[in-house]
Amino acid sequence: MSEVRDEFRRGWRVVLAAGVGVGCGISLQQYVGSLFVKALQADLGWTRGQIAQAQGAALAALFVAPVLGWLIDKVGVRPVAMVSIGLLAAVYAMLAAMPPSLGAFYGLFALLVILGSGTGPIGYTRAVNTWFEKGRGLSLGLTLTGVSLVAALSAPLLNFVITHHGWRGGYAALAALSIFVALPTVLVALWERPRWLAKRGAAAGEIAAARQVAQVGLTAGQALKTGRFWILALAILLATAGLTGVISQLQPILTDQGLDARAAGWLVALLAVSVALGRIVVGWAVDRFWAPIPAAIALVLPALGVGLLATGHGQWPLAVLAVLLIGAAQGGEVDVAAFFVARYFGMRSYGAVYALIGVAISLGVPIGAIGFGALYDHDGGYGRALAIAAAGFVASGTLILLMGRYPQWDTPKETT
């Protein structure tokens, strides 16, 4: 425990900065995107399926992620994140000013993914991983609660802005969040450990040891040849598809069952809170137990939540419980990817390997979001989509149990 305390003593600022950065980044769209659906539908006459097709832009990450991972490994997290934050804000501003054209909407969402990917977990988790080993799971969980906490705080406010100033005002608010909150925080406090030690003029031996720690593990090519990589990728794809589908349509699902828009907005905020709690609990657990067990539990629980959502018929207590259970999935999805990449493949090519796992996430997002929208348009309801999502959560949790024992890296000890 003393080692964990020492790690947090020296690395808490990086966890805080990474949490703010990822919370205000492109990942926030997954939580608050459903708040825009009915406003766009009412103002522009688009169907929910047409709006959901914008999530197909996530496929752009198939091409961006490998380059981004390589760039982060080569030049560092901080410069990539700062440039991407500015570009993300610019695209949000363009969304706020866009013409009433589906083509423009889809094109800008593609730009959002291409230019804003550097604000996602890939870089921020690399920075945190360089500061932590014994407390890696908890530190990653705390970092990624940034998205949950920012979503919990911003969802009711964003709902208010959209209600009174329309969807254009909502996108403008997201742009301001990037520029005035994320950018200065990352500028001041986000550092990878070897670069921080060099900046502080630490002893040459300490810097060399930190750099060695950051270079143990497999190359991206070696990781691709392992069965573990493909097990992890498939588990993450299934979880992402189910989670994105449910969350992207969460407000319409709830309001269709009789809840008013205000109540649904608060449940979106509750989802973010439940994700934050799940991440902390799962992060703590993977540091103390064989990580696939708590990860599998976190991935399977949302299947129960989806079942309650499908059968709750707008009853407030059941809706609350459903949202809490669905939120647990985030503690076993992005967090699992970050922890498992570092633990099973090492830090040598962390950015590149995580980016390749990110391809699975990029496939899961449009599969889930477009699938839910299309099934709603076809069926006139969400029943079949929710059933498929529940099956995917169970399969994901089962797969993660096949990851096997941790590899034993020859990691040099660092001085503190």
N, C-alpha and C positions, 0 to 999 in steps of 0.2 A: 504493500500500500504506500510506503514511503516513496517508492520509485514513481508511482502514479502521481502523488502529490508534487514531487519535484518536476515532473513533466508539465503539469498544469500551472505550476508556479512560473515557469519560464515561457509557456506557450499560450496562456489564456488570451492575450491580446490578439494573437493570430486567429484563435477560434472565434472571438468576437467579430473581428473584421471579416473573416470568411463567412460567418453567419449573416452579417448585414449584407455583404456582397451577393451571396447566393439568394438571400431572401428578396432582394430588390431586382433580381435578374430574371432571365427568361423563364425559369421554373415557376415563378409566381403566376404566369399565365394559366397554368394547369388548374390552379385553385380559383381564380377570379374570372376565368373565361366564360363560365356559364352565366355570370351576371349580365353579360352583353347580349345573350341570345335573344331574349324576348324584345329587347329594345331595338335591335337590328331587324328583327322580324316585323315589328309594328311599324317602324319608320320606313324600311326599304322594301317590305313585302317578300323577303326571302323566306324559304322554308327552313326548318331546323336542319334538315338533311343538307341543304345547300350551304348553310353556315358552318356545319360540322366539317364539310369537305375542306375547309381552310386548314384543318389539322393535317391534311395530306402534305402540307409544306414541311412537316417534320421529316419527310423522306429526303429533303435537301441535306439533312445532317449525315446521310449515308456517305456523301462526298466530302462534307466539311469536317466531320469528326476525326478521320484519320490524319488529315493535315493539321487540324487544331492540336491533337494529341502530340504529334511530332514537334510542332512549334513550341508548345508549353515545355516539353522536355528539353528543348534546345535553348530558348531565350528566357524561360522562367514564367511563372504565373502572373506576377504583378503587371508587367507591361501589356501582356495579352488581355488581362481583365480590364485594365483602364481604357484601352482602345475600344474594346467590345461594349463597355458600359455606355460610352458616348454614342456609338453607332446604334445601340438598342434604343436609346432615348430618341435619336433622330427618326427611327422607323415608327415609334409610337406617335411622334408628332405628325408624321405623314399619314398614319392611320386616322388621326383626329381630323385631318384636312382632306381625306380622300373623296373622290366623286362617288356617287351611288352606283358603283359598278362591281359586279362579282369578280370580274377579271382583276380589277385593281385590288380588291380585298384579298384574293388568293395570292397575287404577286407580292403584296406587302407582307403577308404572313410568311412567304418563302424568304423574303429579305430578313424578317425578324429572326428566323432560324439561322440563316447563313451568317448574318452580321452579329447576332446576339449570343451565339453559342459559347463564346468565351466568358459569359456571365453565368454559365451553368456549373454543375458540381465538379466537372472534370478538373478544372484548375484549382478551385478552392480546396477540394479534398486532397490534392497533391501537396499543397502548401501545409495543410494540417498534418498530413502523414509524416512529413519530414521532422515534425516536432514531437511526435508521440509514437510509442511502441507498446508499452504496458497498458496505457490508457487509450489506445487507438480507437476502440469501438465507441467508448463514451464520448471522446473528443469529436469523432465524426458525427455521432448522434446529436450532440449539442450544436455543432456547426450547421447541420441540415435542418435543425429546428428553426433556423433563421427564416426559411420559407414559410413554415407553419405560423410563426409568431407574426411575421409581416402580413401574411394573409389574414390572420385572426384580427389584427388591428385595422387592416385596410379594407376588408370585405364590406363591413357595414358602412364605412365612409365612402367607398367606391359605389356602393349601391345607392347611397344618398346623392352622390354627384351624378350618377346616370339618371336617377329619377328626376332631378331638377335641371340638369344641363345636358342630358342626352348621352348617347354612347360616345360622341366626339369629346365631350368633357371628360369622360372616363379614360379614354386613351391619352388625353393631355395630362391627366393626373399621374398616369403611369410613367410618362416621360419625365415629369418633374421629380418623381421618386428616384429615378436613376441618377439624375444630375445632381440633386441637392442632398441626397442621403448616401447612395452607394459610392459615388465617385470620390468624395473627400475621405470617406472611411478607408477605402482600399488604398488610396494615396498615402495615408498616414501610417497604417498599421499592418498591412498584409505583406509578409516576408516569408520566404522559404528559409529554413534554418541555416544551411550552408551560406547563403547569400547574406543573411543577417549577421552571422559571425564575422564574415569578411568585412562587412560595413563597419562593425564595431571594433575592428582591429584585434580580434581574438588571436590566441597563440596559433602558430602554424599547425601544430599537432592536432589541436581541437578542430580546426577547420578541415583538415585532411580526414579525420575520423568521421565527421559529419558527412563529408562527401562520399566516403566509402559506404556508409549506411545507405545513402541515397542511390547507390549503384549495384546493390545485391539483387539477385533474382534473374528472371528469364527475359530474353528479348521478346518483342511482339511476335516474331516468326516462331520462336520456340513455344510460346504460349498457345498459338493457334494449333499446334500439333498435339496438344493434350486433350484428353476427353473432358477434363474438368472445365476447360474453357467453354466447350459447347454445352455442357450441362448448365453452367451458370448463365450463359447467354440465353438459352431457351427458357429457363426459369424466369429470368428478368423480362423477357419478351411477353410471356403469358401474364405475368403480374402487371406489367405496364399497360397492356391492352385492356385488361379488365378494369384497372384503376382509372385509366384515362377515359374509357367509355362512360363509367359511372359518374366521375367527377365533372366531365364536360357537359353532362346533361342533368346534373344534380338538381339545380334550381327548377328546371321544367318538370322533372320527375315529381318533385315535392309539391309544386303548385298545381300540377295536374291532379294530384290526389286531394286537393282541397285546402292546402296551406296557403296563406297569403304571401305576397312577395317579401314582406318585411320578415315574417317568420322564417321563410326559406333562406333569406340572406343571413339571419343569425345562425341557421344550421350550417351554412357554408363556413361561417366563422368557427363554429364548434368543430367542424371537420378539421380545420387547421390546428385547433388546440389538441384534439385527439391525436393527430399526427405527431405533434411536438412531444406529447407524453409517451407515445409509442416509440419514438426514436430514442428518447433518453433511456427508457426501460430496455429496449433491444440492444442499444449501445453498451449499457452496463452489463447485460447478460452475455454478449459475445466476448467480452473481455474475461469472463469468469468460467464459462462453459464452452464445450465444443460448439462453435458458432452455428453450424447448420440446424441445431435443435431449436434455439429461440427464433432463428430466422424462419424456419418452417412453420412454427406456431403463428408468427406474425403474418405470414403469407396466407394461411388457411382461415384465420379468424374472419376476414372480410367476406368469405363465402356465406357465413351466418348473417352478416350484416346485409348482404345483398338479398338474402332470403326474406329478412324482415322488411326490407324496403319494398320488395315485390308484393308482400302480403299485408303490409301495415295499413293501407287505405287511408293515409293521412292522419293516423292517430299520433299525437305528439310524443308520448312516451316511447312508442315503438320507433318513430322516426329518429329520436335522439339516440336510442341504443344502436340503431342501424348505422348512423353516421359515426358513432364512436368506434364500432367494429371495423367499418370500412377504413377509417383513418389509420388503423393498426398496420395496414398493408404498406404504408409509406415507410414505416420503421423496418420493413423487411424487403425493400426494393432498392431505391437509390443508395440507402445506407449499406445494404448487403453488397451491392456492386462495389462501392468504395472500399469497404473493409476486406472483402474477399479478394479483390484484385491485389491489394497490398499484401495480404496474408498468404495467398496461394501462388502469386506470381512475382512478388517482390517489387521494389521501387525502381529497378534498373530502367524499365521502359513503362513506368506507371501510366504516363499520359497516353501513350500509344495503345496499351492494352485496355485501359479504361475506355478510350475512344472506340475501340472495336466492340466492347460490350455496349457502348453507346449506340452502335448500329442497331442492336436488338431493341433498345429503347426507342430509337427513331422509327423502327418498323411497328413497334407496339402502339405508339401514339396514334398514327392514322388508322391502324386496324381497329382500335377501340373506339376512337371518336367518330370516324366515318361509319363504322359498323353500327354503332348505336343510333346515329342519325338516320341511316338508311333503313334499318329495321323499324324504327319508329314510323318513317314515312310509308313503309310497306304494310306494317301491321296495325298502325294506328295506336300503338301502345309500346311499352318497354318490357313486357313480360319475357319474350324470347331472348332479348338482349341480356337481361339480368341473369337468366338461367345459364347462358353461355359464359358470362363473366364469372359466375360462381364456380363452374366446372374448371375454368382456367386457374382460379386461385388455388383450388385443391391440387391440381396437377403441378403448379409451380412449387408449392410447399413440399410435395413429394419428391420432386426432382432435386431440390436443394440438399436433401439428405444423402444424396449420392456423391457429394464432393470429396469424401474421404479424409484421411489424416492430413494435418498441416505439414508442408515440407519444412525441413530444417535448414534454414539459411545460415551460412557462416558469417554472422554479423559481428563486426568489431564493436567493442564497448566504447561509448563516448564519455568524455569527462563532462562534468556539469559546472 
